[in-house]
Amino acid sequence: MDGAGQEPVDISLDRDISHCGDALMNQLPQDVVVQEIARHQPRLRGFLRCLLVHPNEVDDLLQEVNLVLWEKAAEFQAGTDFWAWAAQIARFKFLNYARKCARERLVFDTALLESVAEVAERRLQTLDRRRAALDHCLNQLPPSQRQLVDLRYSSGQTIEKIADSIGRPAGSIRQTLYRVRQALLNCIDGQLAQDCA
């Protein structure tokens, strides 16, 4: 059949589909931000715990930080460093909170508070690198050693209970765990040295 008898194709449908695709792309960062907020809750809480004394202050400020993260979700660029963005917001919320508490008897200088916030952030980054190195090193352990580590530290079993369950003397378990801890420490130090090189 020749094309002479056909009606022109309505391309508005293509525009509607394109518009829906744009809308989905605009929603994507919010979905990513929700996932990142959830993933970084322990880290954000740890950061704020380094800066505040009372647990209820940490909880309150964390909620405020989460609210700002959600409100500014559209500003987050997918593929960028979420932690850097969230930590900066947490730092500003903390500094604002500290200014509001200026009426208290013991108040620290803003420069000191900023310095403490920077140190806390660096320590959390160091902790993250050490945790990643530990994960790598744990995966390198022979299965029998990994089992002992899991029984002792993941399950929280006593040395005696582990010894009974696997049929080895408690002293042998203690000695093996000591050697495994030393090997893990050396492995972690080696991993961190490689990362810095």
C-alpha positions as CSV (number, residue, x, y, z in Angstrom):
1,M,0.0,0.0,0.0
2,D,1.3,3.4,-0.8
3,G,1.5,6.2,1.8
4,A,-1.0,8.5,-0.1
5,G,-4.1,7.2,1.7
6,Q,-2.6,7.3,5.2
7,E,-3.5,10.0,7.7
8,P,-0.6,12.0,9.3
9,V,0.6,10.5,12.6
10,D,-0.2,12.5,15.7
11,I,3.2,13.2,17.3
12,S,1.6,14.7,20.5
13,L,1.6,11.2,21.9
14,D,5.4,11.2,21.5
15,R,5.6,14.6,23.3
16,D,3.3,13.2,26.1
17,I,5.6,10.2,26.5
18,S,8.6,12.4,26.4
19,H,7.0,14.7,29.1
20,C,6.3,11.6,31.3
21,G,10.0,10.5,30.9
22,D,11.1,14.0,32.0
23,A,8.8,13.8,35.0
24,L,10.2,10.4,36.0
25,M,13.8,11.8,35.6
26,N,12.9,14.7,37.9
27,Q,11.6,12.2,40.5
28,L,14.6,10.0,40.4
29,P,16.8,12.2,42.6
30,Q,14.2,12.1,45.4
31,D,14.1,8.3,45.3
32,V,17.8,8.3,45.4
33,V,17.9,10.8,48.3
34,V,15.4,8.7,50.3
35,Q,17.6,5.7,49.9
36,E,20.7,7.6,50.7
37,I,19.1,9.2,53.8
38,A,18.2,5.8,55.1
39,R,21.6,4.4,54.3
40,H,23.5,7.2,56.0
41,Q,21.4,7.4,59.2
42,P,23.9,5.6,61.5
43,R,26.7,7.8,60.1
44,L,24.8,11.0,60.5
45,R,23.8,10.0,64.1
46,G,27.5,9.2,64.8
47,F,28.5,12.6,63.5
48,L,26.0,14.4,65.6
49,R,26.9,12.3,68.7
50,C,30.5,13.6,68.4
51,L,29.2,17.1,68.6
52,L,26.4,16.9,71.1
53,V,26.2,15.7,74.7
54,H,22.6,14.6,75.2
55,P,21.1,11.8,73.2
56,N,17.7,13.7,73.0
57,E,19.6,16.6,71.4
58,V,21.1,14.2,68.8
59,D,17.7,12.7,68.0
60,D,16.1,16.2,67.6
61,L,18.9,17.5,65.5
62,L,19.0,14.4,63.3
63,Q,15.3,14.8,62.6
64,E,15.9,18.4,61.6
65,V,18.8,17.3,59.4
66,N,16.6,14.7,57.8
67,L,13.9,17.3,57.2
68,V,16.3,19.6,55.4
69,L,17.7,16.7,53.4
70,W,14.2,15.8,52.2
71,E,13.3,19.5,51.5
72,K,16.4,20.0,49.5
73,A,16.2,16.6,47.7
74,A,15.7,18.2,44.3
75,E,19.1,20.0,44.8
76,F,21.0,16.7,45.2
77,Q,22.8,15.6,42.1
78,A,22.6,11.9,41.6
79,G,26.1,10.4,41.3
80,T,27.7,12.9,43.6
81,D,28.9,12.3,47.1
82,F,25.8,12.2,49.3
83,W,27.8,12.0,52.5
84,A,29.6,15.2,51.8
85,W,26.3,16.9,51.1
86,A,24.5,15.5,54.1
87,A,27.4,16.2,56.5
88,Q,27.6,19.8,55.4
89,I,23.8,20.2,56.1
90,A,24.3,18.5,59.5
91,R,27.2,20.8,60.3
92,F,25.2,23.9,59.5
93,K,22.3,22.6,61.6
94,F,24.6,21.9,64.5
95,L,26.2,25.4,64.2
96,N,22.8,27.0,64.2
97,Y,21.8,24.9,67.2
98,A,24.9,26.0,69.0
99,R,24.2,29.6,68.3
100,K,20.7,29.2,69.7
101,C,22.2,27.7,72.9
102,A,24.4,30.7,73.4
103,R,22.2,31.7,76.4
104,E,23.6,28.7,78.3
105,R,26.3,29.2,80.9
106,L,29.1,27.3,79.1
107,V,29.2,28.3,75.4
108,F,32.0,27.5,73.0
109,D,33.4,29.8,70.4
110,T,32.0,29.1,66.9
111,A,35.5,28.6,65.5
112,L,36.0,25.9,68.1
113,L,32.7,24.2,67.2
114,E,33.5,24.3,63.5
115,S,36.9,22.7,64.3
116,V,35.3,20.0,66.3
117,A,32.8,19.3,63.5
118,E,35.7,19.0,61.0
119,V,37.6,16.6,63.2
120,A,34.4,14.5,63.7
121,E,33.9,14.3,60.0
122,R,37.5,13.3,59.3
123,R,37.3,10.6,62.0
124,L,34.1,9.2,60.5
125,Q,35.8,9.1,57.1
126,T,38.7,7.2,58.7
127,L,36.3,4.8,60.4
128,D,34.5,4.2,57.1
129,R,37.9,3.3,55.4
130,R,38.8,1.0,58.3
131,R,35.4,-0.7,58.1
132,A,35.8,-1.3,54.4
133,A,39.3,-2.7,55.0
134,L,38.0,-5.0,57.7
135,D,35.3,-6.3,55.4
136,H,37.9,-7.0,52.8
137,C,40.2,-8.7,55.3
138,L,37.4,-10.8,56.8
139,N,36.6,-12.1,53.3
140,Q,40.3,-13.2,53.0
141,L,40.1,-15.5,56.1
142,P,40.0,-19.3,55.8
143,P,36.5,-20.6,56.4
144,S,37.3,-22.1,59.8
145,Q,38.8,-18.8,61.1
146,R,35.9,-16.8,59.7
147,Q,33.5,-19.2,61.5
148,L,35.3,-18.5,64.8
149,V,35.2,-14.8,64.3
150,D,31.5,-14.9,63.4
151,L,30.6,-17.1,66.4
152,R,32.5,-14.9,68.8
153,Y,31.8,-11.4,67.5
154,S,28.7,-11.6,65.3
155,S,26.8,-14.0,67.5
156,G,28.4,-12.9,70.7
157,Q,29.0,-16.5,72.0
158,T,31.4,-17.1,74.8
159,I,34.7,-18.8,74.2
160,E,33.5,-21.7,76.3
161,K,30.3,-22.1,74.3
162,I,32.3,-22.0,71.0
163,A,34.7,-24.6,72.4
164,D,31.8,-26.9,73.3
165,S,30.0,-26.5,70.0
166,I,33.1,-27.3,67.8
167,G,34.8,-29.7,70.1
168,R,38.1,-27.8,70.8
169,P,39.6,-26.7,74.0
170,A,38.8,-23.1,75.1
171,G,42.5,-22.2,75.3
172,S,42.9,-23.3,71.7
173,I,40.0,-21.1,70.7
174,R,41.4,-18.1,72.6
175,Q,44.8,-18.5,71.0
176,T,43.3,-18.9,67.5
177,L,41.2,-15.8,67.9
178,Y,44.2,-13.8,69.2
179,R,46.1,-14.8,66.0
180,V,43.2,-14.0,63.8
181,R,42.8,-10.6,65.4
182,Q,46.5,-9.9,64.8
183,A,46.2,-11.1,61.2
184,L,43.2,-8.8,60.7
185,L,45.0,-5.9,62.2
186,N,48.0,-6.4,59.9
187,C,45.7,-6.8,56.9
188,I,43.7,-3.7,57.7
189,D,46.9,-1.7,58.2
190,G,48.1,-3.0,54.8
191,Q,44.9,-2.2,53.1
192,L,44.9,1.4,54.5
193,A,48.5,1.8,53.4
194,Q,47.6,0.7,49.9
195,D,44.7,3.1,49.8
196,C,46.9,6.0,50.8
197,A,49.6,5.1,48.2
